[in-house]
Amino acid sequence: MPVLQGSPAFRRDILLLPNIISLARIVVITACAIIFFLGHPVVAVLVALPAGISDYLDGYLARKRGQTTEVGALLDCLGDTLFHLVCFSVAAVVRVWPLYLLLAWGFRDMGVTIMRASAAQQGFVIRSSYLGKLAVNFTYYAFFFMGLDAGHVFAPGWLASLVHWVPLVSAHVGVALQWISGASYLQSYVQNYRGLALGAMKTGNESSRNEQ
């Protein structure tokens, strides 16, 4: 029954323009992966470009139009995760980037997701930092050029080397920044957790004194 009662609100929120853009990004990212493995890397990169830009657009529109919602935050997070997963996986499969980049990103992302879920259960929020957003910018730009590298768009030479090494270095910087931001999120989690534990202990002691 609660699900049925919440359905009108869910339908209303899912049809907001920022959330429609987030949904479209998820569909486009999936299509890009299929197009790439069908042997059309350049087309996949061109299709993926607006998907990457939409990550900035949906958040901007949500804030500007006053349409920030919980389902929008969920879709945005899902789109980001899927975009990173597809790009790192493609790069590892075609061997233009090492597998450890995919693993390093994956372990960090799972860790932060688990921390935030645990924080929400306890009633506090771990907010994104500027460093985390900067890390995403490094990886997003790297993904675009990685697609060109994976598709061997340029003949062997200095330009092909540039298209290979610049995004590879950028991806390493992005993942490193994500781990650094992850450490700051862990610090925030521990501080909030400790504060709640101390508060509960203080409340328990006061209750015991009152009962005495």
N, C-alpha and C positions, 0 to 999 in steps of 0.2 A: 504493500500500500504506500509506504513512503516514497518508493521509486515512482509510482504513478503520480503522486502528488507533486513530485519535483520535475516531472517530464515537461510541462509547459515552460518552466524556467530554463531547462536545459535546451529545449528547442529554440527559445528566444535567444539565448546566449550563443549557440552554435551558428546561428544565422547572422550574427553581427559581422560586418565587413572584415575586421582584423582576424577573426576566427576563420572565416571562409578562406582568407589568404593563407593562413597557417595550414588549413586542410589541403589546399591546393598544393602547397609546398611539399607536403608529405607524399601526395600522389605523383608529383613531378619528379621527386627524388627517386622514387621506386621505378618510374618509367626510364629515368636516366641510366640506372643500373642495368636494366634490360637492354636498352639501346646500345650501351657500351659493349656488353658481352655478345650482342648480335653482330659486332664487328663494325660499329659506326661511332668511333670515339669522338670525332670532331662534332658530330651532331649531338652527342651526349653532353659535351662540354658547353655547347651553345644553349642547349635546353636547361642545363644546370645553372647557368649564369643568372637568369631571373629568379631561380629558386634561392640562390644565395642572397641576392638583393632583397628578396621578400622578407628575409629574416630581420632586416632593419625596418622594413616598411610596416609590417604588422604591429610591431611594438610602438612605433611612432604614431600610427593611426589610433591604436588603443588608448594611448595617453592623450592625444589631441582631442579625440572625440569623447573622452570619458567612458570608454567601453572596456576597461580592464576587468577581466572576469577570471574565476578559478579555472574554468574549462579552457580559456584562452592561454593561461599560463601552462596548463598541461599540454596543449597542442604545440605550443612554442617549444617546450622542453623536448617533446617527442620528435618534432621536426629537426631540432638541432642534433639530437642524439642519432637519429637515422641518417642525417646528412654526413656526420662524422664517421659513422660506422660504414656506410657505403663507400665513402672516399678512401678511408684508410684500408678497407678490405680490398678494393680495386687495386690500389697502389701496391699492396702486398702480393696479391695474386699475380699481377703482371710483372712483379719484381723490379719496380722502379724505386720503391721505398722498402726498407727492411721491415720484417714482420714485427720486430720489437716495438716499433712506433705504434702499431695497432694495439699491441698488448699493454704498452705503457698508458696510452690514452684510455683503453677499456677499463683497466684496473682502477685508475684514478676516477673515472666517471662513475663507475659502480660504487666506489667508496663514498663519494660525495652524495650520490643519490640515497644511499643507505643512511648516511648521517642526517640528511635533511628529512627523511621519512621519520627517523627516530626523534629528531628535534620537534617535528610537528606533533608527534604523539605526546610529547612532554609539554607542549604549549609554547614553544619559542621558535624563532625563525632564524635560519642562517642565510643572510642576504649575500647576493653576488657582489664581488668586489670589482674595482676598476681593472685590477690585474687579470682577473678571470675573463673580463670582456676583451681586454687587449690580446690575451692568448687566443681567443676565438678569431679575432681579426687576422692574426698571423696564420692560423690554420686555414681559414677561408680563402685567403689570397693564394696560399700554397696549393690548395685543391684545384683551383682553376688552371694553374700552369702544370700541375701534375697530370691533368687530363690531356694536355697537349703533348707532354712528355711520353705518357703511356701510349698515346696514339701514334707516336713517331711522326708527328706532323712536319718536323723540320729534318732536312737531310743532315747526316753527320757533319759536324763542324762546330765552330765557336757558338753559334746561336743555339744549336741543340744542347750543347754542354751547359750553356747559361740557363736554358729552360729546365734542365735537369737539376743543377746544383742549387740554384736560388730557391726554388720551392722546397727542396729537400732540407736545406738549412733553416728555412722559415718554419717548416713543420717541426723540426727539432726544437726551435726556440718556442714555438707555440705550446708544444707538449711540456717543455720544461716550465714555462710560465704557469701552465695549468696545475702542475704538481706543487709549485710554490704557492699558488692561490689555494690549492687544496689543503696545504699545511696551515694557512691562515684560517680556513673554514674549520679545520680540526681544533685549532686553538679556541675559536669562538664556541664550538660545541662543548669543549671541556669546561670552559669558563661558565657557560650557562648551566651545564649539568651540575657543576660544583655549587653554583649559587642556589639552584633548586634543592640540592641535597642539604646544604647548610640551612636553608629556609625551613625545610621539612623537619630537620633535627631541632631547630629552635622552637618550632611550633609544638613538637612532641615534648620537649622539656617544659615548656610553659604549661601544657596540658597536664603533665605529671604533677607540677607544683600546685596547680589549681585543685587537682583531685586530692592532694594531701591536705 
